[in-house]
Amino acid sequence: MPCAVILTALPVEYLAVCVHLSSLEEEIHPQGTIYERGKFDSSKGAWDVGIVEIGAGNPGAGMEAERAIAHFNPDVILFVGVAGGIKDVALGDVVASTKVYGYESGKIEQTFKPRPEIGLSAYSLEQRARAEARKGDWLKRLSVPPQPNPRVLVAPIAAGEKVIASTKSEVFQFLRSNYGDAVAVEMEGFGFLEAARANQQVSAMVIRGISDLINNKAKVDKAGYQEIAARHASAFAFELLAKFKPTAPQISKVEKTINNMPGGLIPHRRCREVFGREELVEEVLNRLKNPQEAPILCLGGVAGYGKTEAATCVARDAIAQSVVEDVLWVSVRESELSDTFITANNSNALFQWEELLYKLSIQLDCTADRESVQKRLRERKWLVVLDNAETSDLYDILSKLVKMLDPSRVLLTSRVNTPIQYVTVLDCPGLSEFWSRQLLLDEANHQKISALLQASEPQMYRLYELSCGAPLALHFIVGQVRDDEVLDPVLDALEKADGQVEVFYRFTLETAWQRMSETSKLFLCYMAKRNAGVPFEELQGVHPVTSTEAKEARNQLRRWSMILPGNGNQRYDLHPWVRRSVRSNLQANWEDPSPPDDLDRRIRWKYGI
């Protein structure tokens, strides 16, 4: 039986969904979220449906969507509720999202410059929504026929943290000026679709009924239009489910060929070539071969030392040498760290045990419970790689996972030391002088950077010494020398950093930020919000620019080594340190401050006054 999850923000929305379900039973998540699970019958078959009321706001919607996906492992996840109409809609109309803009993101100068964030609905659901919008069969699911008949629009929606109560407000005028194709505004859709995007096996969409047209909101609410809009949105959502045929997600097709394609889950290399990791890889492999060794190994070290690249080398060689039969790879989410702790604004972002079980169950093609995952792990010798493990609830996860392994093993990458008895930590050091030089010269030859190719022996040694052999620092050196066309400014910056590579990382990012185009900055900020690579076509849709401008922005980010080369599917990604830094808004330190007389306008924007 296919499974769907429906999230709502308000009680009136939740009740409108419940009407379409039978056999509802309460189900409590281990973290405390209370769901109800019921059955939806249609002429084409039944659906198992989980529903939850989560309250208002994008951050909460994202967290609860992640939790619900891990708990239910659904085929479809929908956010169903009410919204305010911006244009081209009437009270009671329904909007099925093609995309949802996160309108809060931007830069405050003398005017607010938006840097759009976009959540996309699943293509298959969008197409089904268009088909059902033309038919009008969904109206039969309403107990009382509406007069006149409401319309269904398949169109963009805007989402932010503000309740907009007037068409004369600054925020409303801002939306009309900058998001002219958005027909409705609400508070949860962007966070919801962001979470769904990280789980590509799930089809997601936001469906909203128009409960007000911004002005006179209290009056139309009193007239019952919240209830009407919620009923209409819910009726259309269930008509969508009734006619929607879930397809096996592409990722599952890949994962089901694991037996025939060992190593299929190991990510693409981030760099053209991995230098100087032979000894480290050999040591890890020897420990994996040793049955007396700790069941969990950890590659530790500071940011930019190439832990993930080393782990990919270990994983491929472990299969090639028959140390393990295959590899499961889980990339734990990218969260910000401060003094080795998750920062306060991301404290709810810790990767939990239930999420790991879910991700492993997808790769192992089994149900997401401990017994099923353990059975699969013990059937063969797997290497389970947890990348960026420091952003997980590590002690809880490892204490449970270690009991399930024999004969499988675990390899972590982590910026934080893990002093646990059954974990062996191996340091991932900087490259040697020889391999640092090889990396620099290889990139200099590949990119034709004469200033590096002509560098003297003392200069090359100084580059190695001050960079500490950190691969990320070496790549940043390449990017800056290419842009400067001389070596001295880079050496000066390294001298000032005095061996503190993160100081040099920040200097490079600051220099690049101050020199790059506004389009490059938009691309960088957009990619930083994603946990996976982004295709170029998606980047082009971030901001209305020409194809030439978009390509130049992409190439500019490449030159500075801000983005990693596109893989076989041409998806571009950021190094984790770059992503974390941009997410934490490090670049705000380098922006020109707004003039003092702009303070009132900024306060009005921030607090919706």
C-alpha positions, -999 to +999 in steps of 0.1 A: +000+000+000+015+034-009+021+058+019+015+096+021+022+121+049+002+154+052+015+183+073-008+211+085-001+242+105-035+250+120-063+230+137-088+240+110-064+226+084-059+194+103-096+188+108-102+194+070-077+166+063-092+142+089-126+142+071-111+122+042-095+094+064-109+064+081-096+041+109-075+069+125-052+059+153-027+079+173+010+072+168+037+088+189+072+095+176+101+087+199+110+124+200+074+133+211+056+143+178+021+130+179+008+117+145-025+101+135-023+073+109-054+065+088-066+050+056-077+068+024-097+047+000-101+056-037-113+039-068-077+032-078-067+017-044-060+026-008-034+048+008-018+046+042-018+083+054+000+099+083-011+134+094+003+159+119-004+195+130+030+213+135+023+250+140+034+280+119+068+288+104+094+276+079+120+263+104+095+241+122+081+228+089+115+217+077+123+199+109+089+182+112+090+172+075+124+155+080+111+137+111+079+125+093+098+113+063+122+093+085+092+079+105+068+070+077+091+064+047+063+079+025+060+079-013+043+114-011+045+142+014+021+172+012+017+204+031-020+213+030-035+245+044-046+281+039-028+311+024-033+348+016-039+357-020-015+381-037-029+383-072-051+365-097-070+345-071-103+347-053-115+335-019-118+297-019-095+292-048-068+265-045-031+269-054-008+239-060+028+250-058+052+248-087+078+263-064+079+282-032+101+313-027+118+319+006+114+357+004+132+366+036+167+360+022+186+390+010+211+418+016+202+451+033+219+481+018+201+514+010+174+491-004+168+455+004+183+433-023+166+399-024+186+367-028+159+343-037+158+308-021+135+284-040+119+251-030+106+230-059+076+207-060+079+172-075+075+173-113+052+143-112+029+159-087+029+192-106+018+174-138-009+155-119-021+188-103-024+204-137-044+175-151-068+175-121-071+213-122-086+210-157-111+183-148-128+196-117-135+161-103-121+172-069-152+193-063-172+161-058-152+155-026-168+186-010-199+178+011-215+211+001-211+222-036-195+257-036-210+286-055-193+298-076-169+270-083-134+277-070-105+275-095-072+256-091-040+274-100-007+255-104+016+284-096+044+298-074+039+307-038+060+329-015+068+319+021+083+339+050+080+345+087+056+375+086+018+377+088+009+403+061-023+422+069-023+450+043-017+454+006-001+488+015+025+472+037+062+473+028+064+435+027+034+432+003+048+458-021+082+440-019+066+407-029+047+422-058+079+439-070+103+410-066+082+379-068+057+389-094+047+354-104+038+343-068+000+342-064-002+334-027+018+339+005+022+317+036+047+307+063+057+271+060+061+260+023+097+268+017+111+250+048+089+221+040+101+217+004+137+222+015+135+192+038+117+172+011+144+180-014+170+163+007+150+131+005+147+127-033+128+094-031+097+114-018+074+134-040+065+167-023+041+196-030+024+225-011-014+229-016-031+260-003-067+273-002-071+311-004-086+322+029-080+360+025-068+386+001-045+403+026-068+433+033-097+428+058-083+395+070-101+395+103-134+401+086-131+372+061-118+349+089-149+357+109-170+349+078-156+313+078-132+315+049-104+297+068-126+267+071-138+270+035-102+274+021-089+245+042-118+222+030-110+231-006-073+226-003-078+192+014-104+180-012-079+188-040-051+172-021-070+139-018-081+140-054-044+143-063-036+112-042-065+093-057-052+098-092-015+098-084+005+067-092+037+066-071+067+055-092+097+037-079+122+066-071+153+067-092+175+064-062+159+031-053+166+017-087+203+025-082+203+010-047+186-022-058+215-029-082+241-029-053+248-066-056+257-061-093+274-027-089+296-027-057+305+009-047+276+025-064+267+045-034+302+060-029+301+097-039+321+112-068+354+126-059+353+163-052+387+169-068+402+159-101+430+140-083+436+129-047+472+133-037+493+118-009+468+096+009+482+062+001+497+056+036+466+067+054+443+046+032+466+015+037+465+019+075+427+021+075+424-009+053+448-029+075+427-021+105+395-031+087+411-064+079+421-070+115+392-088+134+407-077+167+405-040+158+377-017+171+345-021+150+344+016+143+372+037+128+372+075+127+391+098+103+396+129+124+410+163+117+402+200+112+382+213+082+398+212+048+422+183+055+405+160+030+388+135+053+359+128+030+382+124+000+403+099+020+372+081+030+361+077-006+396+062-014+393+038+015+358+027+004+368+020-032+400+002-022+381-018+005+358-032-022+387-037-048+407-057-022+377-077-010+381-063+025+343-056+025+316-067+000+301-033-004+297+002+010+268+021+025+273+059+025+254+083+047+263+120+045+252+135+078+237+170+074+259+201+072+255+221+104+275+249+119+300+242+146+312+266+173+338+254+198+330+218+187+293+221+195+263+226+172+254+263+172+223+273+190+204+283+159+210+248+146+205+228+178+175+210+163+196+200+133+214+171+150+211+139+129+192+114+150+192+076+152+158+073+135+172+092+105+202+069+102+179+038+103+158+053+076+187+062+053+203+027+058+170+010+052+166+028+018+201+016+008+195-019+021+160-021+006+143-031+039+119-015+063+132+013+086+133-006+119+162-018+139+156-055+135+154-053+096+185-031+093+205-053+117+195-085+097+208-069+065+240-057+080+248-092+093+240-109+060+271-095+044+302-076+054+294-039+047+315-008+053+291+018+066+305+054+061+291+082+082+305+114+067+304+147+088+295+126+118+301+154+143+268+169+133+249+138+145+238+126+180+269+106+178+271+089+212+235+077+209+239+065+173+272+046+178+260+030+211+232+014+191+249+008+158+279-010+173+256-038+185+243-045+150+276-047+130+293-081+132+307-087+105+301-052+091+323-022+101+319+016+103+341+044+091+334+080+104+347+113+093+346+139+120+360+173+130+354+164+166+374+138+186+353+108+196+367+093+228+347+061+229+361+027+238+350+009+206+361+037+183+397+041+170+405+076+159+431+081+131+444+115+123+440+128+088+470+151+086+480+177+061+499+166+030+536+163+030+558+189+013+562+166-017+525+160-022+516+196-015+540+206-043+525+180-066+490+193-060+499+229-067+519+221-098+492+198-112+466+225-108+489+251-122+495+230-153+458+222-157+448+259-153+479+274-169+488+296-139+523+309-148+529+325-114+528+291-097+547+273-124+575+299-121+576+299-083+610+295-067+619+266-044+618+289-013+584+302-023+570+267-029+583+255+005+568+286+022+534+278+006+536+243+019+547+254+054+522+281+059+492+261+044+501+232+067+495+210+037+458+213+040+443+204+006+415+231+009+441+258+016+462+246-013+432+248-036+424+283-023+460+293-030+455+281-066+423+301-070+437+333-056+470+332-075+450+326-107+430+357-099+459+379-088+483+366-114+511+371-089+522+350-058+532+377-033+497+387-020+489+351-012+522+346+006+515+378+026+481+365+036+496+331+046+522+349+067+496+368+086+476+336+092+508+321+107+498+285+102+462+289+113+446+275+081+410+286+090+423+322+092+436+318+057+403+301+046+384+332+059+408+356+042+403+337+008+366+337+011+365+374+020+388+383-009+367+362-033+334+377-019+346+413-024+357+406-060+329+384-073+298+396-091+264+399-075+252+369-095+281+348-081+272+358-046+236+348-053+247+314-066+270+309-036+243+317-010+217+295-029+241+265-030+250+270+007+214+263+017+214+230-001+228+197+013+234+183-021+248+193-055+229+217-076+225+214-114+234+244-135+199+247-148+186+252-112+213+278-106+202+297-137+167+300-122+179+316-089+179+351-104+168+365-138+202+366-156+213+358-191+229+324-199+262+342-204+260+359-170+251+326-153+281+308-169+305+336-160+293+335-124+297+297-123+332+300-138+341+327-114+332+305-084+352+277-100+383+299-105+382+307-068+378+270-058+345+280-041+326+253-059+336+218-067+336+206-103+303+192-115+302+154-115+289+132-143+254+146-139+268+182-138+257+189-103+279+216-086+286+215-049+304+235-022+332+223+000+317+217+035+337+245+050+325+270+024+289+258+029+291+261+067+307+296+065+281+310+041+253+294+061+265+311+092+265+344+073+303+350+077+301+372+046+280+397+065+312+409+082+325+421+048+294+439+036+292+477+035+269+487+064+236+505+056+236+542+064+223+553+098+191+569+084+181+535+070+178+520+105+140+526+108+134+509+075+154+479+085+135+476+118+102+478+099+113+450+076+127+428+103+096+430+126+069+435+100+059+469+114 
